[in-house]
Amino acid sequence: MNLKNIRNFCLSFPGVTEEVKWRQDRYFSVAEEPFCITDSDTDGGASFKVLEGEFDEMITREGIIPAPYMDRDHWVYVLDFSRLDDSMWTHYIHQSYELVKAKLPKKIRENL
């Protein structure tokens, strides 16, 4: 997986927007709530939300750390794209999208 593939996959979900913040962070959001964050220029990895029960196991893997400032919400940061295979990337990004979407108000979810 690389930045281009991650970007295309994230933008394939209903209601997703993309925004670059702080000159380098590319945010993929649903109803303005981020579910995946990457560096905007490199294949340096990505952050996403995981299930509470997955968080501790994920951060024990080499190259995966708690996402700075977002770890309390069970976000991990995968340091580079080679740390997960393509099927894992698609699983975790889709799961993150669904976790974030599930927290949105019902009316917003229905409009997606």
N, CA, C and O of each residue as an XYZ file, in Angstrom:
448
protein
N       0.875     -1.174      0.000
C       0.000      0.000      0.000
C       0.912      1.224      0.000
O       2.006      1.197      0.565
N       0.456      2.280     -0.630
C       1.200      3.533     -0.642
C       0.213      4.683     -0.459
O      -0.994      4.466     -0.356
N       0.729      5.886     -0.420
C      -0.111      7.056     -0.173
C      -1.226      7.189     -1.203
O      -2.367      7.481     -0.846
N      -0.907      6.978     -2.473
C      -1.923      7.100     -3.522
C      -3.047      6.079     -3.314
O      -4.223      6.422     -3.434
N      -2.694      4.843     -3.008
C      -3.715      3.809     -2.787
C      -4.543      4.088     -1.536
O      -5.760      3.906     -1.540
N      -3.882      4.530     -0.470
C      -4.601      4.889      0.766
C      -5.585      6.016      0.468
O      -6.744      5.962      0.878
N      -5.123      7.024     -0.239
C      -5.971      8.172     -0.574
C      -7.191      7.714     -1.370
O      -8.320      8.068     -1.032
N      -6.972      6.939     -2.412
C      -8.089      6.465     -3.237
C      -9.062      5.611     -2.430
O     -10.276      5.724     -2.596
N      -8.532      4.762     -1.562
C      -9.391      3.912     -0.743
C     -10.225      4.752      0.221
O     -11.434      4.550      0.328
N      -9.595      5.686      0.917
C     -10.326      6.544      1.853
C     -11.426      7.330      1.149
O     -12.537      7.442      1.666
N     -11.123      7.873     -0.026
C     -12.102      8.690     -0.745
C     -13.222      7.867     -1.360
O     -14.191      8.435     -1.863
N     -13.114      6.541     -1.334
C     -14.177      5.687     -1.884
C     -15.362      5.525     -0.933
O     -16.417      5.040     -1.343
N     -15.203      5.922      0.326
C     -16.291      5.782      1.299
C     -17.266      6.958      1.187
O     -16.866      8.071      0.847
N     -18.534      6.706      1.473
C     -19.531      7.784      1.407
C     -19.225      8.927      2.372
O     -18.870      8.698      3.529
N     -19.367     10.156      1.886
C     -19.272     11.342      2.724
C     -17.876     11.730      3.158
O     -17.730     12.543      4.070
N     -16.842     11.181      2.539
C     -15.473     11.460      2.974
C     -14.941     12.720      2.308
O     -15.144     12.957      1.117
N     -14.252     13.521      3.115
C     -13.560     14.697      2.610
C     -12.071     14.554      2.921
O     -11.660     13.791      3.795
N     -11.297     15.307      2.182
C      -9.841     15.297      2.349
C      -9.384     16.725      2.564
O      -9.826     17.643      1.873
N      -8.496     16.903      3.527
C      -7.996     18.244      3.818
C      -6.555     18.134      4.310
O      -6.221     17.236      5.083
N      -5.708     19.053      3.858
C      -4.347     19.126      4.353
C      -4.306     20.195      5.439
O      -4.697     21.342      5.225
N      -3.817     19.783      6.623
C      -3.708     20.705      7.755
C      -2.262     20.799      8.187
O      -1.501     19.841      8.046
N      -1.887     21.929      8.702
C      -0.534     22.172      9.202
C       0.525     21.863      8.145
O       1.611     21.388      8.479
N       0.225     22.124      6.894
C       1.118     22.004      5.745
C       1.529     20.578      5.383
O       2.060     20.358      4.295
N       1.302     19.619      6.256
C       1.806     18.293      5.930
C       0.850     17.157      6.254
O       1.007     16.068      5.702
N      -0.119     17.357      7.111
C      -1.000     16.265      7.509
C      -2.247     16.219      6.638
O      -3.002     17.188      6.552
N      -2.446     15.075      5.997
C      -3.604     14.861      5.130
C      -4.670     14.134      5.949
O      -4.472     12.994      6.371
N      -5.795     14.802      6.167
C      -6.894     14.267      6.966
C      -7.989     13.731      6.049
O      -8.444     14.418      5.135
N      -8.400     12.499      6.307
C      -9.563     11.920      5.651
C     -10.639     11.831      6.724
O     -10.468     11.172      7.750
N     -11.756     12.514      6.460
C     -12.787     12.659      7.483
C     -14.152     12.312      6.940
O     -14.413     12.402      5.740
N     -15.023     11.910      7.862
C     -16.438     11.728      7.554
C     -17.194     12.681      8.471
O     -17.041     12.628      9.692
N     -18.003     13.547      7.885
C     -18.722     14.588      8.634
C     -17.756     15.357      9.539
O     -18.057     15.620     10.703
N     -16.604     15.712      8.993
C     -15.571     16.506      9.646
C     -14.882     15.798     10.814
O     -14.152     16.434     11.575
N     -15.105     14.497     10.962
C     -14.424     13.710     11.994
C     -13.387     12.820     11.308
O     -13.751     11.980     10.484
N     -12.102     12.990     11.634
C     -11.066     12.210     10.953
C     -11.130     10.722     11.296
O     -11.470     10.333     12.413
N     -10.791      9.901     10.296
C     -10.674      8.463     10.522
C      -9.332      7.937     10.037
O      -8.958      6.811     10.365
N      -8.591      8.742      9.252
C      -7.260      8.358      8.789
C      -6.470      9.640      8.541
O      -6.977     10.598      7.958
N      -5.209      9.636      9.000
C      -4.340     10.794      8.817
C      -3.009     10.292      8.273
O      -2.419      9.355      8.812
N      -2.545     10.924      7.198
C      -1.257     10.569      6.610
C      -0.422     11.827      6.431
O      -0.917     12.943      6.586
N       0.842     11.635      6.107
C       1.686     12.737      5.685
C       1.270     13.063      4.259
O       0.997     12.147      3.484
N       1.213     14.308      3.898
C       0.691     14.668      2.578
C       1.672     14.444      1.438
O       1.261     14.423      0.277
N       2.947     14.277      1.731
C       3.932     14.210      0.659
C       4.718     12.912      0.570
O       5.375     12.673     -0.444
N       4.676     12.078      1.578
C       5.537     10.904      1.581
C       4.745      9.636      1.880
O       3.585      9.685      2.290
N       5.394      8.520      1.668
C       4.819      7.235      2.051
C       5.258      6.886      3.469
O       5.696      5.769      3.746
N       5.132      7.851      4.344
C       5.639      7.704      5.698
C       4.755      6.972      6.664
O       5.143      6.817      7.822
N       3.600      6.513      6.271
C       2.715      5.818      7.195
C       1.422      6.565      7.417
O       1.125      7.549      6.740
N       0.651      6.075      8.387
C      -0.660      6.666      8.630
C      -1.130      6.355     10.042
O      -0.661      5.413     10.682
N      -2.058      7.162     10.505
C      -2.725      6.953     11.792
C      -4.184      6.646     11.537
O      -4.790      7.167     10.601
N      -4.745      5.783     12.390
C      -6.162      5.456     12.295
C      -6.642      4.916     13.632
O      -5.843      4.535     14.489
N      -7.946      4.889     13.795
C      -8.590      4.418     15.017
C      -8.756      2.901     14.936
O      -9.077      2.358     13.879
N      -8.532      2.220     16.071
C      -8.736      0.775     16.148
C      -9.697      0.479     17.290
O      -9.996      1.348     18.109
N     -10.171     -0.745     17.331
C     -11.017     -1.179     18.436
C     -10.235     -1.110     19.742
O      -9.026     -1.341     19.761
N     -10.917     -0.798     20.817
C     -10.261     -0.699     22.116
C      -9.470     -1.976     22.429
O      -8.341     -1.900     22.915
N     -10.050     -3.134     22.157
C      -9.401     -4.402     22.427
C      -8.206     -4.700     21.534
O      -7.404     -5.575     21.859
N      -8.068     -3.997     20.421
C      -6.942     -4.192     19.499
C      -5.765     -3.271     19.807
O      -4.631     -3.549     19.418
N      -6.037     -2.196     20.495
C      -5.038     -1.145     20.673
C      -3.748     -1.672     21.304
O      -2.668     -1.478     20.747
N      -3.847     -2.335     22.461
C      -2.653     -2.798     23.164
C      -1.846     -3.782     22.330
O      -0.616     -3.742     22.348
N      -2.519     -4.661     21.602
C      -1.813     -5.626     20.762
C      -1.134     -4.916     19.586
O      -0.001     -5.247     19.237
N      -1.806     -3.963     18.985
C      -1.253     -3.256     17.827
C       0.045     -2.537     18.185
O       1.012     -2.588     17.425
N       0.070     -1.872     19.332
C       1.257     -1.065     19.673
C       2.429     -1.922     20.133
O       3.514     -1.391     20.368
N       2.240     -3.224     20.267
C       3.382     -4.097     20.566
C       4.099     -4.529     19.291
O       5.205     -5.067     19.356
N       3.486     -4.302     18.144
C       4.111     -4.665     16.868
C       5.205     -3.669     16.521
O       5.084     -2.474     16.792
N       6.256     -4.167     15.928
C       7.345     -3.295     15.507
C       6.840     -2.312     14.450
O       6.172     -2.703     13.492
N       7.166     -1.037     14.635
C       6.787     -0.015     13.663
C       5.391      0.550     13.850
O       4.917      1.314     13.009
N       4.721      0.187     14.945
C       3.395      0.734     15.246
C       3.438      1.282     16.664
O       3.812      0.581     17.605
N       3.049      2.551     16.804
C       3.093      3.214     18.108
C       1.737      3.878     18.380
O       0.936      4.049     17.461
N       1.483      4.250     19.637
C       0.284      5.044     19.906
C       0.362      6.359     19.125
O       1.412      7.000     19.091
N      -0.722      6.750     18.513
C      -0.721      7.997     17.742
C      -0.612      9.183     18.702
O      -1.400      9.296     19.641
N       0.360     10.064     18.469
C       0.521     11.217     19.351
C      -0.770     12.029     19.473
O      -1.425     12.343     18.478
N      -1.112     12.354     20.702
C      -2.277     13.175     21.041
C      -3.618     12.481     20.815
O      -4.655     13.026     21.191
N      -3.625     11.290     20.209
C      -4.901     10.630     19.905
C      -4.959      9.217     20.476
O      -5.938      8.501     20.265
N      -3.925      8.819     21.190
C      -3.874      7.454     21.708
C      -4.974      7.169     22.723
O      -5.415      6.025     22.841
N      -5.422      8.169     23.448
C      -6.488      7.940     24.432
C      -7.802      7.525     23.760
O      -8.682      6.952     24.401
N      -7.922      7.820     22.473
C      -9.099      7.419     21.700
C      -8.814      6.181     20.845
O      -9.543      5.885     19.898
N      -7.745      5.466     21.195
C      -7.369      4.211     20.540
C      -6.959      4.396     19.079
O      -7.388      3.649     18.200
N      -6.136      5.388     18.844
C      -5.544      5.614     17.534
C      -4.112      5.095     17.565
O      -3.401      5.263     18.556
N      -3.703      4.469     16.479
C      -2.327      4.003     16.329
C      -1.689      4.724     15.161
O      -2.367      5.223     14.262
N      -0.361      4.764     15.196
C       0.401      5.340     14.093
C       1.319      4.255     13.549
O       2.208      3.767     14.247
N       1.091      3.885     12.294
C       1.932      2.916     11.599
C       3.024      3.728     10.909
O       2.743      4.541     10.028
N       4.265      3.503     11.314
C       5.367      4.374     10.913
C       5.672      4.374      9.421
O       6.102      5.394      8.882
N       5.459      3.255      8.748
C       5.591      3.248      7.299
C       4.667      2.188      6.715
O       4.278      1.237      7.393
N       4.326      2.369      5.458
C       3.307      1.536      4.834
C       3.695      0.067      4.733
O       2.823     -0.789      4.581
N       4.979     -0.239      4.812
C       5.422     -1.630      4.694
C       5.117     -2.455      5.943
O       5.256     -3.677      5.912
N       4.711     -1.827      7.022
C       4.445     -2.535      8.281
C       3.182     -3.383      8.245
O       3.035     -4.306      9.046
N       2.262     -3.079      7.321
C       1.030     -3.854      7.166
C       0.899     -4.245      5.703
O       1.328     -3.508      4.815
N       0.304     -5.408      5.453
C       0.056     -5.763      4.050
C      -1.219     -5.076      3.578
O      -1.962     -4.511      4.381
N      -1.466     -5.126      2.285
C      -2.593     -4.394      1.698
C      -3.933     -4.779      2.326
O      -4.771     -3.911      2.569
N      -4.140     -6.059      2.587
C      -5.423     -6.482      3.163
C      -5.596     -5.942      4.576
O      -6.712     -5.617      4.982
N      -4.507     -5.844      5.326
C      -4.592     -5.270      6.674
C      -4.887     -3.777      6.607
O      -5.694     -3.258      7.378
N      -4.218     -3.086      5.669
C      -4.494     -1.654      5.509
C      -5.971     -1.421      5.201
O      -6.612     -0.574      5.822
N      -6.505     -2.169      4.250
C      -7.911     -1.951      3.889
C      -8.824     -2.308      5.057
O      -9.815     -1.619      5.299
N      -8.500     -3.373      5.779
C      -9.314     -3.748      6.949
C      -9.320     -2.632      7.991
O     -10.383     -2.180      8.415
N      -8.132     -2.189      8.401
C      -8.059     -1.209      9.483
C      -8.599      0.162      9.086
O      -9.226      0.834      9.904
N      -8.369      0.581      7.860
C      -8.921      1.882      7.448
C     -10.434      1.816      7.350
O     -11.120      2.740      7.786
N     -10.962      0.748      6.790
C     -12.417      0.603      6.718
C     -13.007      0.533      8.129
O     -14.026      1.165      8.409
N     -12.375     -0.225      9.005
C     -12.847     -0.319     10.388
C     -12.827      1.049     11.067
O     -13.770      1.400     11.776
N     -11.765      1.823     10.858
C     -11.665      3.151     11.442
C     -12.798      4.046     10.948
O     -13.428      4.756     11.732
N     -13.049      4.006      9.644
C     -14.166      4.764      9.069
C     -15.469      4.388      9.769
O     -16.235      5.264     10.171
N     -15.719      3.091      9.915
C     -16.966      2.624     10.540
C     -17.043      3.014     12.014
O     -18.120      3.364     12.497
N     -15.927      2.962     12.735
C     -15.917      3.350     14.146
C     -16.244      4.836     14.312
O     -17.017      5.216     15.191
N     -15.656      5.654     13.469
C     -15.911      7.096     13.538
C     -17.338      7.397     13.099
O     -18.031      8.187     13.741
N     -17.780      6.780     12.018
C     -19.139      7.003     11.517
C     -20.183      6.604     12.558
O     -21.205      7.276     12.697
N     -19.936      5.526     13.285
C     -20.889      5.043     14.285
C     -21.111      6.052     15.415
O     -22.153      6.023     16.071
N     -20.154      6.933     15.646
C     -20.272      7.943     16.712
C     -20.986      9.218     16.246
O     -21.287     10.093     17.057
N     -21.253      9.318     14.958
C     -21.934     10.501     14.434
C     -23.410     10.472     14.812
O     -23.972      9.398     15.030
N     -24.039     11.635     14.892
C     -25.489     11.655     15.145
C     -26.243     10.866     14.061
O     -25.841     10.832     12.898
N     -27.317     10.251     14.471
C     -28.094      9.382     13.568
C     -28.492     10.094     12.284
O     -28.402      9.510     11.204
N     -28.922     11.320     12.380
C     -29.365     12.066     11.195
C     -28.218     12.229     10.185
O     -28.430     12.104      8.979
N     -27.030     12.501     10.671
C     -25.887     12.635      9.770
C     -25.544     11.298      9.134
O     -25.283     11.230      7.933
N     -25.541     10.225      9.935
C     -25.269      8.883      9.394
C     -26.255      8.517      8.311
O     -25.868      7.945      7.291
N     -27.519      8.833      8.509
C     -28.543      8.497      7.519
C     -28.355      9.265      6.220
O     -28.724      8.768      5.156
N     -27.793     10.455      6.283
C     -27.585     11.269      5.081
C     -26.340     10.875      4.296
O     -26.121     11.367      3.189
N     -25.524      9.992      4.863
C     -24.341      9.549      4.145
C     -24.781      8.567      3.090
O     -23.951      8.047      2.345
